[in-house]
Amino acid sequence: MIIEEGRENIHVENVESISSVKQRIPDFEIQEMPFPIIMIWERGYVFPSRTRKSDTRNTRNTKEEIMGDLAQGSKRMQKDGYFDKLGAKGGDLVSFLTMRYLVLQKPQ
């Protein structure tokens, strides 16, 4: 295979208000909180899971447990100044997307 184009670990950060996300995605279930919330996407995996009403994946934790853990982590990160450089505040959703891609061509 010939690598036509490729990158390792594309990393994107985005900050958007949760109310804006809910306008675009009506079944988005995460509620606004007085601190930023984090969502991580990595090659098909998303945390926190169960962010949409249509998400019926079986998980061991309830939505309330997931949100409690998320809130605890977000509060600690906010206290440590993690969100300062992103300009994130209460009611915001901080999204991280990490993935890799390659465009390959089969030799002829």
N, C-alpha and C positions, 0 to 999 in steps of 0.2 A: 504494500500500500504506500502511496505517496501522500505526504501531508501537504494539502493545498493551503490550508489556513488553520490556525489553532491557537489556543490560549490555555493557560493553566489558571485555575482558580479565579474566574471572573467574580468580582465582589462589588456589589451595588448596595448603597445605603439610601434609604428614602424616609422622609418624615412627612406625615400627612395627618390631618385631624381625623379622628374616628368618625365624626359626623360626615365628613366628606367621603370616607370609605363607605359608610352606610348608604349614601346617595347612589354610589356606583354599584354597590353589592347589597341589595335590599335584605338578603337573608344573613348578613354578617351579624354575629351574635355578641361580640365583645362590647362591653359597655364602657363609656368614658369613665376615667378615674382621675383623681387629682395628681397624677404623676404619669409620665409616658409609659406606654405598654410596648413590649417588644414582640415581634413576630419574625421567626427565622425560617427561611426556605433554603434547603440544601439538597439539590439533586432529587427532587420528588418528595422529600421529607419536609413536613411543616410543624413548627412548634409555636404556639400551642395548637394542639389538635382540637377538633370540634369548634372551630371558629365560625362555622356556618350551620344554619338550621338543617340544611340538606346533608350534612356530614354525619353518616351513620356508622362510621368505623367503630369497631369494638375496642374500647380502651379500658384499662384496669381502673383508671381514676375517673371520677365524675367531673363534670364541667366545673362545678364549684371548687373541687380540690385543685384542678388545673389552674383556675383563676387565682386561687389563694396563693399557690406557689409562684405564679407569675407576678402577682402583686408584691410579694415579699422580695423577690429578686429585683424587680424594677425599683422599689423603694431604696434598696441597698445601692444599686447602681446610680440612682439619682443623687443620693447622699455623697457618693464617691466622686461626683462631678462628671460621670461618664457621658451624660446627655448634653453637657454644656457646649461642647464643640459642635454638636448637631443642631443646636437651637431648639431642642425638643422640650415641650412643657406638658403640663397636665392636659389630658384630653387628646394627646397625640399618639399616633401609632408609628413606631419606628420599625421599618422593615429592613431586613438584611437578606440578600439573595446571594448565595455562593454556588457556583457551578463551574464545570469545565466543558469545553466543546472542542471538537476536532472536525475538520472537513477533509475526508479522505478520498483519494482517487485510486482505483484499482489499476495497476500497470497493464498496458495492452500488449 
